[in-house]
């Protein structure tokens, strides 16, 4: 198996996450991510490199579950990862783990679940350029979630859990807003929330 095993966060850390942010550190990590992304294989379009990164990151996270149970390893996902990574030269391959680290850093700096990938996608102007996908700004997702926060909390108090489904989830901004609200109300979403996120993406668009 070539995809990296990633650590799974302690669920207590999720509930106790700080809501504070350091805007200067976030801006610095954001800029570093974009600088590294722009340095990878100049012969490729930036959207292609970004899309490849997101796909490989997702493959790595999915197959990291094999660290808990070997039966969870998916060979098709591994093959997809390998088919992408082989298109890049070794010096560029080394930059993808740096991008992964910066995503984790940005998530930690925000303190609560945040659509970091959506922010990057829109800042890099992929939505404008490809006219195909637009990511809901995080403040809008947070506002919508806050409007439903008390009703979600009541459902949890009545049933023990709440369900959420987004048929066009993209990077999950709306769902992340709901998770943040539950954390703010001292619920552990790992134990009290079932999420279904559906997204259709045509790579040839």
Buried (B, 14 or more C-beta within 10 A) or exposed (E): EEBBBBEEEEEEEBBEBEEEEEEEEBEBBBEBBBEBBEEBBEEBEBBBBBBBBBBBBEBBBBBBBBBEEEEEBBEEBBEBBEEBBEEBEEEBBEBBEBBBEBBBBBBBBBBBBBBBBBBBBBEBEBBEEEEEBBBBBBEEBBEBBBEBBEEBBEBBEEEEEBEBEBEEBBBBBBBBBBBBBBBBEEBEBEEBBEBEBEEEEEEEE
